[in-house]
Amino acid sequence: MRCEVVAIGTELLLGQVVDSNSAWIGEKLAEAGIDSHFQVKVGDNIERVEAALRIALDRSDVVICCGGLGPTQDDITREALARVMGVALERDPEMVAVIDAILAGRDRPCPPSNARQADRPVGASFLRQTLGTAPGLACPVGDKVVYAVPGVPHEMEDMVERAVLPDLVARAGERATIRSRTLRTWGLAESVLAEMLAPRLEYLDAAPGGPTVAFLASGMEGIKVRATVKAPTEAEAVAALDAEEQMLRSILGDAVFGVDDETMEHVIGELLGQRRWSLALAESMTGGLVSSRIVDTPGASTWFKGGVVTYASEVKLNVLGVGEGPVISEECAVQMAEGARKLLDTDVGLSVTGVAGPGRQENQPVGTAWLGVALPTGSEAVHVRLPGDRVRIRQLAATSVLDLLRRRLLALGPQ
């Protein structure tokens, strides 16, 4: 069974409201094992809403449309559905009484316009409301069906979970679940990842019914590799994802730093926690950005002692004990990391220095960065060139220095 989502409202097209409803419905459809190949947004125009619904019904078995069920003149979903069904609208006296009772219970008058919410196409049935005044609709169109639900998110979520999904599952005839898992990577371009995974993708393409793999470029968060499976049960879906994750990790190696919502700083915290090591930071070009990300991580106080923003050259010298010489250099990055480690009495020191732009500094081009790390086993610095504007360069530098520490901690082996 294929289900399409049609979100109705001109405000969605103008960007005044973000269409979170379609994303939520898509997630719930996946959990129920129902395929959803299209999501559409359309403005408050009856001809365009009718056209969108007809197109959706041509290519899908079920349509869920959100919004346009209110009492005002621009709420035209009911009228559009009647056109699609080829029937008239009828006003249901019992639903008028229900709406009146809801408003009376809130000590609110019932204006005549609210009675519009009791209109339904002939042959359609109401989906009872429990949170708002607008009932939903279940509209048969031949052997297909359109569900109309309110656009207010909490009203929509209640109605979909309570009334729409159970009916959809019953119509599907068999239970299934669709699950995804996302591996988060850093340090490899999307094209490189694609080349590394090409043989695996070719194998999966030749094996219908197995996992599918897709790439998601996420800017400051690196490249995500998402595996998706459809299986009869939750346990079978999880087992298939476990197997595919291991296969992908065997190909990508330590480029994978986390899964799903795991951030780089979360992973760093786990690795440091395993060794009961503490961390100190010395930041120049990132200006405290790395420290800010770390303290956003729950439990960071158990392994992060603090950081020093040494933006000016004299602060590097006076606070961290950096020697005279270029501050955008390997030597400076190492001395900053070692200085932070000594100053805050930690096991690990981490540093960033470089040129965020817009102009060159010490004759170094914009995007130049030196990342330093000081461990009990020794110190080093790594040179990187980062693309983008000032904001992007600083963000990339923050993730890159955390990734450097992650890789060095992994190289030490298990504690």
SULCORGI-V307536 format. One record per backbone hydrogen bond with DSSP energy under -1.0 kcal/mol. CO is the residue of the C=O (numbers start at 1). NH is the residue of the N-H. If there is no record, write none. Layout:
co=CO nh=NH
co=CO nh=NH
This chain:
co=1 nh=35
co=2 nh=61
co=2 nh=62
co=4 nh=64
co=5 nh=40
co=6 nh=66
co=7 nh=42
co=9 nh=12
co=10 nh=14
co=11 nh=16
co=11 nh=17
co=18 nh=20
co=20 nh=24
co=21 nh=25
co=22 nh=26
co=23 nh=27
co=24 nh=28
co=25 nh=29
co=26 nh=30
co=27 nh=31
co=28 nh=32
co=29 nh=34
co=30 nh=33
co=30 nh=178
co=35 nh=3
co=38 nh=5
co=40 nh=7
co=42 nh=9
co=43 nh=45
co=45 nh=49
co=46 nh=50
co=47 nh=51
co=48 nh=52
co=49 nh=53
co=50 nh=54
co=51 nh=55
co=52 nh=56
co=53 nh=57
co=54 nh=58
co=55 nh=59
co=56 nh=60
co=61 nh=145
co=62 nh=4
co=63 nh=147
co=64 nh=6
co=65 nh=149
co=66 nh=8
co=68 nh=77
co=72 nh=75
co=74 nh=76
co=76 nh=80
co=77 nh=81
co=78 nh=82
co=79 nh=83
co=80 nh=84
co=81 nh=85
co=82 nh=86
co=82 nh=87
co=88 nh=122
co=90 nh=120
co=92 nh=96
co=93 nh=97
co=94 nh=98
co=95 nh=99
co=96 nh=100
co=97 nh=101
co=98 nh=102
co=99 nh=103
co=100 nh=104
co=101 nh=105
co=103 nh=108
co=104 nh=107
co=111 nh=114
co=112 nh=115
co=113 nh=116
co=114 nh=117
co=115 nh=118
co=116 nh=119
co=118 nh=92
co=120 nh=90
co=121 nh=124
co=125 nh=138
co=127 nh=136
co=136 nh=127
co=137 nh=148
co=138 nh=125
co=139 nh=146
co=141 nh=144
co=144 nh=141
co=145 nh=63
co=146 nh=139
co=147 nh=65
co=148 nh=137
co=149 nh=67
co=152 nh=156
co=153 nh=157
co=154 nh=158
co=155 nh=159
co=156 nh=160
co=157 nh=161
co=158 nh=162
co=159 nh=163
co=159 nh=164
co=160 nh=165
co=164 nh=168
co=165 nh=169
co=166 nh=170
co=167 nh=171
co=168 nh=172
co=169 nh=173
co=177 nh=231
co=179 nh=229
co=181 nh=227
co=182 nh=260
co=183 nh=225
co=184 nh=257
co=184 nh=258
co=189 nh=193
co=190 nh=194
co=191 nh=195
co=192 nh=196
co=193 nh=197
co=197 nh=201
co=198 nh=202
co=199 nh=203
co=200 nh=204
co=201 nh=205
co=202 nh=206
co=204 nh=207
co=207 nh=210
co=212 nh=228
co=214 nh=226
co=216 nh=224
co=218 nh=221
co=219 nh=222
co=222 nh=218
co=223 nh=185
co=224 nh=216
co=225 nh=183
co=226 nh=214
co=227 nh=181
co=228 nh=212
co=229 nh=179
co=231 nh=177
co=233 nh=237
co=234 nh=238
co=235 nh=239
co=236 nh=240
co=237 nh=241
co=238 nh=242
co=239 nh=243
co=240 nh=244
co=241 nh=245
co=242 nh=246
co=243 nh=247
co=244 nh=248
co=245 nh=249
co=246 nh=250
co=248 nh=252
co=249 nh=253
co=252 nh=255
co=253 nh=256
co=255 nh=186
co=258 nh=184
co=259 nh=262
co=263 nh=267
co=264 nh=268
co=265 nh=269
co=266 nh=270
co=267 nh=271
co=268 nh=272
co=269 nh=273
co=270 nh=274
co=272 nh=277
co=278 nh=348
co=279 nh=305
co=280 nh=350
co=281 nh=308
co=282 nh=352
co=283 nh=310
co=284 nh=287
co=286 nh=289
co=288 nh=292
co=289 nh=293
co=290 nh=294
co=291 nh=295
co=294 nh=297
co=297 nh=300
co=299 nh=302
co=300 nh=303
co=300 nh=304
co=303 nh=279
co=306 nh=281
co=308 nh=283
co=312 nh=316
co=313 nh=317
co=314 nh=318
co=315 nh=319
co=316 nh=322
co=329 nh=333
co=330 nh=334
co=331 nh=335
co=332 nh=336
co=333 nh=337
co=334 nh=338
co=335 nh=339
co=336 nh=340
co=337 nh=341
co=338 nh=342
co=339 nh=343
co=340 nh=344
co=341 nh=346
co=348 nh=280
co=349 nh=374
co=350 nh=282
co=351 nh=372
co=352 nh=284
co=353 nh=370
co=355 nh=367
co=361 nh=364
co=364 nh=361
co=365 nh=368
co=367 nh=386
co=368 nh=355
co=369 nh=384
co=370 nh=353
co=371 nh=382
co=372 nh=351
co=373 nh=380
co=374 nh=349
co=375 nh=378
co=378 nh=375
co=380 nh=373
co=382 nh=371
co=384 nh=369
co=389 nh=393
co=390 nh=394
co=391 nh=395
co=392 nh=396
co=393 nh=397
co=394 nh=398
co=395 nh=399
co=396 nh=400
co=397 nh=401
co=398 nh=402
co=399 nh=403
co=400 nh=404
co=401 nh=405
co=402 nh=406
co=403 nh=407
co=404 nh=408
co=405 nh=409
co=406 nh=410
co=407 nh=411
co=410 nh=413
